[in-house]
Amino acid sequence: MKKSSLRHTAEKFEIPYIDISLSREAKINSWISPIDCRAVRVEDAVLDSFKLNGWRGYSGEGGLILNLIKAMSFEQIAPRNRSTCIEALYAQNVAFDEDRFSPEELLNNVAKADARTIERNFDLMASRENISYKLDYFPGLERWMFIELFKVTGNELIYNIASKFIQAPYEYRRGWPDLTIWRDNELKFVEVKAPRDKLQNSQKVIIKNFAKPFGLNFVLAGVIETNA
């Protein structure tokens, strides 16, 4: 049997590959959730497949991990900063000096952040009082996800990721896997590929610069269409 191109790509980058069998809905780009048979995005359908095996997590590329870094980067985030993207803060690409924080300050806060700090900053980031926040661009993010992910990673891993991210924030904001999931103390990042999809260059950059150096469990999941 001929090896699939996705499986070959996974072997090339030395990451695990799995097949996920799903049924496609009549609508273009809609797939059937194995939990409740709703028509959803392919990423959400794959996430539901993992949920059936006890996994919990978020479907939205780097939305969770990067916003967790932001929530850990401040003792208490100011209202004026909660609408600023993490890449702009880490690159110091801001208009006013009061919004410019040194790398040392941000990373020191990451190193000492605790669950209470994360909860407080998430609530501030998610608040729609006076102004909206970028969490509007990450639908489905909830406080429990931040806390559970933090319990799995701890400060050291997030500090290491943030220390690398700060070297090229605008490059490293893209290419994160579609799913960030955990079960017990195991963390997994899953890049979902529907039929005929390929691994993008930005995703290869993240694998090279984060998965390998920090021992992150990145998995490439190829979706196989089955009959409903």
Secondary structure in CASP SS format (residue, H / E / C, confidence):
PFRMAT SS
TARGET T0000
AUTHOR 0000-0000-0000
METHOD secondary structure of the structure
MODEL  1
M C 1.00
K C 1.00
K C 1.00
S C 1.00
S H 1.00
L H 1.00
R H 1.00
H H 1.00
T H 1.00
A H 1.00
E H 1.00
K H 1.00
F C 1.00
E C 1.00
I C 1.00
P C 1.00
Y E 1.00
I E 1.00
D E 1.00
I E 1.00
S E 1.00
L E 1.00
S E 1.00
R E 1.00
E C 1.00
A C 1.00
K C 1.00
I C 1.00
N C 1.00
S C 1.00
W E 1.00
I E 1.00
S C 1.00
P C 1.00
I C 1.00
D C 1.00
C C 1.00
R C 1.00
A E 1.00
V E 1.00
R C 1.00
V H 1.00
E H 1.00
D H 1.00
A H 1.00
V H 1.00
L H 1.00
D H 1.00
S H 1.00
F H 1.00
K H 1.00
L C 1.00
N C 1.00
G C 1.00
W C 1.00
R E 1.00
G E 1.00
Y E 1.00
S E 1.00
G C 1.00
E C 1.00
G C 1.00
G H 1.00
L H 1.00
I H 1.00
L H 1.00
N H 1.00
L H 1.00
I H 1.00
K H 1.00
A H 1.00
M H 1.00
S C 1.00
F C 1.00
E C 1.00
Q C 1.00
I C 1.00
A C 1.00
P C 1.00
R C 1.00
N C 1.00
R C 1.00
S C 1.00
T C 1.00
C C 1.00
I H 1.00
E H 1.00
A H 1.00
L H 1.00
Y H 1.00
A H 1.00
Q C 1.00
N C 1.00
V C 1.00
A C 1.00
F C 1.00
D H 1.00
E H 1.00
D H 1.00
R C 1.00
F C 1.00
S C 1.00
P H 1.00
E H 1.00
E H 1.00
L H 1.00
L H 1.00
N H 1.00
N H 1.00
V H 1.00
A H 1.00
K H 1.00
A C 1.00
D C 1.00
A H 1.00
R H 1.00
T H 1.00
I H 1.00
E H 1.00
R H 1.00
N H 1.00
F H 1.00
D H 1.00
L H 1.00
M H 1.00
A H 1.00
S C 1.00
R C 1.00
E C 1.00
N C 1.00
I C 1.00
S C 1.00
Y C 1.00
K H 1.00
L H 1.00
D H 1.00
Y H 1.00
F C 1.00
P C 1.00
G C 1.00
L C 1.00
E C 1.00
R H 1.00
W H 1.00
M H 1.00
F H 1.00
I H 1.00
E H 1.00
L H 1.00
F H 1.00
K H 1.00
V H 1.00
T H 1.00
G H 1.00
N H 1.00
E H 1.00
L H 1.00
I H 1.00
Y H 1.00
N H 1.00
I H 1.00
A H 1.00
S H 1.00
K H 1.00
F H 1.00
I C 1.00
Q C 1.00
A C 1.00
P H 1.00
Y H 1.00
E H 1.00
Y H 1.00
R C 1.00
R C 1.00
G C 1.00
W C 1.00
P C 1.00
D C 1.00
L E 1.00
T E 1.00
I E 1.00
W E 1.00
R E 1.00
D C 1.00
N C 1.00
E E 1.00
L E 1.00
K E 1.00
F E 1.00
V E 1.00
E E 1.00
V E 1.00
K E 1.00
A C 1.00
P C 1.00
R C 1.00
D C 1.00
K C 1.00
L C 1.00
Q C 1.00
N H 1.00
S H 1.00
Q H 1.00
K H 1.00
V H 1.00
I H 1.00
I H 1.00
K H 1.00
N H 1.00
F H 1.00
A H 1.00
K H 1.00
P H 1.00
F H 1.00
G C 1.00
L C 1.00
N C 1.00
F E 1.00
V E 1.00
L E 1.00
A E 1.00
G E 1.00
V E 1.00
I E 1.00
E E 1.00
T E 1.00
N C 1.00
A C 1.00
END
